[in-house]
Amino acid sequence: MGGIIVFKEQQKQRRLRQSLTWPGLPLVAVLGWFYPLLGFLLLGCMAGAVGVALFRGRAWCDWMCPRGAFFDLFVRPFSLKKSIPAFFRSRAVRVFMLCLIFTMIGVQWYLAGGDAAAMGLALVRILTATTAVGIMLGLLIHPRTWCHICPMGTLGHWLSGGKEPLLISGTCVECRTCTRACPMQLKPYEYRAAGTMGDNDCIKCGTCVAVCPRAALSFIPGSMEKRSGMAS
């Protein structure tokens, strides 16, 4: 019973945080067409994703990213929630998407000839197009499918090694409850022997920690034993 209460409270708090950031997406993707300079807010998101990754891994992608929050709050209820194909997590696809998006921005900025409004509009176009793709993938496959090929997510992935890793204790029985709850469809149980999550796509949302029936997961050393006592 204690575990269920912890999980529900965690989800409530997570949705609350996401409700504060998701409006940033329509602010730029919709109003940006009328006020192009809003497009430069996208650069702030890019900087935030990279900056946070240097210290906390892909934590930005949990609730600080407006698009990720939007996918969880508004796409998830209508998603088919299928397994995300391994194709979307391959290094080749990620590098291709990274190069494609930044090349498109670079070309459009070059053609803008230094015009700030045109440069801002270029960013609005990119955000709108990629969001449309992300929504389609989210509905047909899984809400966070785009997050695996998002260029900033890829940079965060590369910078996340060893940053606030998820810890897996020996009490893990590989029941896979963590995977079923994970927004990114990661598999913490596969790292039971190592004791530390080795997947850099972890967005540090804590959902797996809250839902684990054995209190086997934690981001804080020593907290698993404490939570285990509370849950019992």
C-alpha positions, 0 to 999 in steps of 0.5 A: 500500500505504501508503494502505491501511495509513493507512486501516485504522489510522485506522478502527481508532482511530476505532472505538476512540474510538467504543467508549468513548462509545456506552454512553452511549446505552443508559445514558440510553435504557434505564436512564433509564426506571428512573432518570429523572434520568439523562435530564439527561445528555442536556443534557450532550450538547447542550452538548457538541455546541454547544460543540465546534461553536464551535471544531471544527465538527461534530467532536462528531458523529464519536465523542463523540456516543454515538448517532452512535457507536452508528449507526456501530458497530451499525447500519452492518453491517445498513444498506442503505446507500442514498443519503440523499435530499436531503429530509433535508438541506433547511433546512425539514426541519431547522428543523422538526425543531429546533422540534419536538423543543424544543417537545416538551421544553418542553411536557413540562417545563411539565407536569412542574411542576418535578418533576426526575424527570418532567423527566428522564423527558421527556428519556429519552422524547425520546431513546428515540423519536428513537433508534428513528427513527434506527435505522429510518432507518439500517437502511432508508437509511443509518446516519447519515441521522438525523444530518442532521436531528438538532436538535443536528447542525443547530445544529452545522451552523449554527455550523461555518462555517470551523471546521477546514475540510477542504482539497482540493489540486489533486491531486484527480482527482474519483474520488469515493472520498471520498464512498463512504467518508464516513459523512455521504455528503458530496462533498469533490471538488465543492470542488476548485476552491475548495480548501476544503470548504464543507459544514458537515456534515463531522464531521471524522472523517478517513475521506476523508483516510485513503482518498484515493488521491491524498493530496489531502485534509487538515485541516492546511495543509501536511500533504498534501504530507507524506502524499503522500510517505509514501504513495508 
